[in-house]
C-alpha cells in the first residue's frame, strides 16, 4: 500500500478519502505484516480506488520484471484526437 501511495503521490488521509474508508482503517491495513488485512468490502474499496488512480496490482505468478507480487503504474492509454 505504501508503494502504491508513493507512486501516485498521496498520503494515507487522501487514500482514505478516495476509498471512502476511515483513516484508522487505512492505517491498520497498511500496518499489516505481509498480506494486507481487512474485510472484503474494505479491500474491494481499496483495490477499486487504487486501480482508478492508475495503480496496477501484480499478483503472484503474473508476469513482472521480478516475478513476484507488487505494484506498478499502468501505462496511460493515448487518446486519439482528430
Biotite code that builds the C-alpha atoms (Angstrom):
import biotite.structure as struc

atoms = struc.array([
    struc.Atom([0.000, 0.000, 0.000], chain_id="A", res_id=1, res_name="UNK", atom_name="CA", element="C"),
    struc.Atom([2.807, 2.359, 0.875], chain_id="A", res_id=2, res_name="UNK", atom_name="CA", element="C"),
    struc.Atom([4.442, 1.771, -2.516], chain_id="A", res_id=3, res_name="UNK", atom_name="CA", element="C"),
    struc.Atom([1.154, 2.328, -4.329], chain_id="A", res_id=4, res_name="UNK", atom_name="CA", element="C"),
    struc.Atom([0.598, 5.597, -2.444], chain_id="A", res_id=5, res_name="UNK", atom_name="CA", element="C"),
    struc.Atom([4.134, 6.717, -3.268], chain_id="A", res_id=6, res_name="UNK", atom_name="CA", element="C"),
    struc.Atom([3.638, 6.009, -6.979], chain_id="A", res_id=7, res_name="UNK", atom_name="CA", element="C"),
    struc.Atom([0.603, 8.278, -7.137], chain_id="A", res_id=8, res_name="UNK", atom_name="CA", element="C"),
    struc.Atom([1.887, 10.809, -4.594], chain_id="A", res_id=9, res_name="UNK", atom_name="CA", element="C"),
    struc.Atom([-0.815, 10.640, -1.937], chain_id="A", res_id=10, res_name="UNK", atom_name="CA", element="C"),
    struc.Atom([-0.826, 10.246, 1.829], chain_id="A", res_id=11, res_name="UNK", atom_name="CA", element="C"),
    struc.Atom([-2.914, 7.908, 3.969], chain_id="A", res_id=12, res_name="UNK", atom_name="CA", element="C"),
    struc.Atom([-5.581, 10.560, 4.534], chain_id="A", res_id=13, res_name="UNK", atom_name="CA", element="C"),
    struc.Atom([-6.072, 11.091, 0.779], chain_id="A", res_id=14, res_name="UNK", atom_name="CA", element="C"),
    struc.Atom([-6.215, 7.337, 0.175], chain_id="A", res_id=15, res_name="UNK", atom_name="CA", element="C"),
    struc.Atom([-8.887, 7.040, 2.876], chain_id="A", res_id=16, res_name="UNK", atom_name="CA", element="C"),
    struc.Atom([-10.914, 9.743, 1.093], chain_id="A", res_id=17, res_name="UNK", atom_name="CA", element="C"),
    struc.Atom([-10.523, 8.030, -2.296], chain_id="A", res_id=18, res_name="UNK", atom_name="CA", element="C"),
    struc.Atom([-11.643, 4.695, -0.819], chain_id="A", res_id=19, res_name="UNK", atom_name="CA", element="C"),
    struc.Atom([-14.435, 6.025, 1.337], chain_id="A", res_id=20, res_name="UNK", atom_name="CA", element="C"),
    struc.Atom([-12.769, 4.426, 4.364], chain_id="A", res_id=21, res_name="UNK", atom_name="CA", element="C"),
    struc.Atom([-11.635, 5.922, 7.658], chain_id="A", res_id=22, res_name="UNK", atom_name="CA", element="C"),
    struc.Atom([-8.026, 6.980, 8.207], chain_id="A", res_id=23, res_name="UNK", atom_name="CA", element="C"),
    struc.Atom([-7.618, 4.455, 11.084], chain_id="A", res_id=24, res_name="UNK", atom_name="CA", element="C"),
    struc.Atom([-8.791, 1.671, 8.736], chain_id="A", res_id=25, res_name="UNK", atom_name="CA", element="C"),
    struc.Atom([-6.165, 2.629, 6.156], chain_id="A", res_id=26, res_name="UNK", atom_name="CA", element="C"),
    struc.Atom([-3.517, 2.845, 8.895], chain_id="A", res_id=27, res_name="UNK", atom_name="CA", element="C"),
    struc.Atom([-4.422, -0.635, 10.190], chain_id="A", res_id=28, res_name="UNK", atom_name="CA", element="C"),
    struc.Atom([-4.420, -2.093, 6.691], chain_id="A", res_id=29, res_name="UNK", atom_name="CA", element="C"),
    struc.Atom([-1.057, -0.557, 5.887], chain_id="A", res_id=30, res_name="UNK", atom_name="CA", element="C"),
    struc.Atom([0.413, -1.782, 9.183], chain_id="A", res_id=31, res_name="UNK", atom_name="CA", element="C"),
    struc.Atom([-0.439, -5.407, 8.256], chain_id="A", res_id=32, res_name="UNK", atom_name="CA", element="C"),
    struc.Atom([2.628, -7.596, 8.077], chain_id="A", res_id=33, res_name="UNK", atom_name="CA", element="C"),
    struc.Atom([2.844, -9.018, 4.551], chain_id="A", res_id=34, res_name="UNK", atom_name="CA", element="C"),
    struc.Atom([-0.672, -9.510, 3.197], chain_id="A", res_id=35, res_name="UNK", atom_name="CA", element="C"),
    struc.Atom([-2.972, -6.503, 3.663], chain_id="A", res_id=36, res_name="UNK", atom_name="CA", element="C"),
    struc.Atom([-5.735, -7.453, 6.084], chain_id="A", res_id=37, res_name="UNK", atom_name="CA", element="C"),
    struc.Atom([-9.274, -6.122, 6.141], chain_id="A", res_id=38, res_name="UNK", atom_name="CA", element="C"),
    struc.Atom([-12.851, -7.146, 5.474], chain_id="A", res_id=39, res_name="UNK", atom_name="CA", element="C"),
    struc.Atom([-13.784, -7.934, 1.873], chain_id="A", res_id=40, res_name="UNK", atom_name="CA", element="C"),
    struc.Atom([-15.789, -4.724, 1.397], chain_id="A", res_id=41, res_name="UNK", atom_name="CA", element="C"),
    struc.Atom([-12.918, -2.536, 2.606], chain_id="A", res_id=42, res_name="UNK", atom_name="CA", element="C"),
    struc.Atom([-10.369, -4.416, 0.494], chain_id="A", res_id=43, res_name="UNK", atom_name="CA", element="C"),
    struc.Atom([-12.545, -4.054, -2.604], chain_id="A", res_id=44, res_name="UNK", atom_name="CA", element="C"),
    struc.Atom([-12.918, -0.312, -1.984], chain_id="A", res_id=45, res_name="UNK", atom_name="CA", element="C"),
    struc.Atom([-9.143, -0.045, -1.621], chain_id="A", res_id=46, res_name="UNK", atom_name="CA", element="C"),
    struc.Atom([-8.409, -2.011, -4.801], chain_id="A", res_id=47, res_name="UNK", atom_name="CA", element="C"),
    struc.Atom([-11.018, -0.071, -6.792], chain_id="A", res_id=48, res_name="UNK", atom_name="CA", element="C"),
    struc.Atom([-9.631, 3.287, -5.642], chain_id="A", res_id=49, res_name="UNK", atom_name="CA", element="C"),
    struc.Atom([-6.021, 2.321, -6.376], chain_id="A", res_id=50, res_name="UNK", atom_name="CA", element="C"),
    struc.Atom([-6.901, 0.995, -9.827], chain_id="A", res_id=51, res_name="UNK", atom_name="CA", element="C"),
    struc.Atom([-8.908, 4.137, -10.614], chain_id="A", res_id=52, res_name="UNK", atom_name="CA", element="C"),
    struc.Atom([-5.841, 6.169, -9.643], chain_id="A", res_id=53, res_name="UNK", atom_name="CA", element="C"),
    struc.Atom([-3.704, 4.246, -12.151], chain_id="A", res_id=54, res_name="UNK", atom_name="CA", element="C"),
    struc.Atom([-2.164, 1.548, -9.979], chain_id="A", res_id=55, res_name="UNK", atom_name="CA", element="C"),
    struc.Atom([-1.788, -1.953, -11.379], chain_id="A", res_id=56, res_name="UNK", atom_name="CA", element="C"),
    struc.Atom([-1.662, -4.613, -8.671], chain_id="A", res_id=57, res_name="UNK", atom_name="CA", element="C"),
    struc.Atom([0.621, -7.518, -9.591], chain_id="A", res_id=58, res_name="UNK", atom_name="CA", element="C"),
    struc.Atom([-0.285, -10.927, -8.191], chain_id="A", res_id=59, res_name="UNK", atom_name="CA", element="C"),
    struc.Atom([1.872, -13.998, -7.682], chain_id="A", res_id=60, res_name="UNK", atom_name="CA", element="C"),
    struc.Atom([2.919, -15.710, -10.915], chain_id="A", res_id=61, res_name="UNK", atom_name="CA", element="C"),
    struc.Atom([1.812, -12.765, -13.027], chain_id="A", res_id=62, res_name="UNK", atom_name="CA", element="C"),
    struc.Atom([4.440, -11.508, -15.463], chain_id="A", res_id=63, res_name="UNK", atom_name="CA", element="C"),
    struc.Atom([6.548, -8.754, -13.944], chain_id="A", res_id=64, res_name="UNK", atom_name="CA", element="C"),
    struc.Atom([10.200, -7.874, -14.111], chain_id="A", res_id=65, res_name="UNK", atom_name="CA", element="C"),
    struc.Atom([10.923, -9.717, -10.865], chain_id="A", res_id=66, res_name="UNK", atom_name="CA", element="C"),
    struc.Atom([8.241, -12.416, -10.980], chain_id="A", res_id=67, res_name="UNK", atom_name="CA", element="C"),
    struc.Atom([6.798, -11.535, -7.567], chain_id="A", res_id=68, res_name="UNK", atom_name="CA", element="C"),
    struc.Atom([3.901, -9.564, -6.163], chain_id="A", res_id=69, res_name="UNK", atom_name="CA", element="C"),
    struc.Atom([3.965, -5.800, -6.269], chain_id="A", res_id=70, res_name="UNK", atom_name="CA", element="C"),
    struc.Atom([2.509, -2.670, -7.767], chain_id="A", res_id=71, res_name="UNK", atom_name="CA", element="C"),
    struc.Atom([3.243, -0.664, -10.868], chain_id="A", res_id=72, res_name="UNK", atom_name="CA", element="C"),
    struc.Atom([1.676, 2.219, -12.715], chain_id="A", res_id=73, res_name="UNK", atom_name="CA", element="C"),
    struc.Atom([-0.394, 1.144, -15.699], chain_id="A", res_id=74, res_name="UNK", atom_name="CA", element="C"),
    struc.Atom([0.564, 2.727, -18.996], chain_id="A", res_id=75, res_name="UNK", atom_name="CA", element="C"),
    struc.Atom([-1.691, 5.682, -19.739], chain_id="A", res_id=76, res_name="UNK", atom_name="CA", element="C"),
    struc.Atom([-3.630, 4.971, -22.936], chain_id="A", res_id=77, res_name="UNK", atom_name="CA", element="C"),
    struc.Atom([-3.050, 7.532, -25.646], chain_id="A", res_id=78, res_name="UNK", atom_name="CA", element="C"),
    struc.Atom([-6.125, 9.420, -26.739], chain_id="A", res_id=79, res_name="UNK", atom_name="CA", element="C"),
    struc.Atom([-6.757, 9.852, -30.416], chain_id="A", res_id=80, res_name="UNK", atom_name="CA", element="C"),
    struc.Atom([-7.689, 13.383, -31.364], chain_id="A", res_id=81, res_name="UNK", atom_name="CA", element="C"),
    struc.Atom([-8.995, 14.271, -34.737], chain_id="A", res_id=82, res_name="UNK", atom_name="CA", element="C"),
])
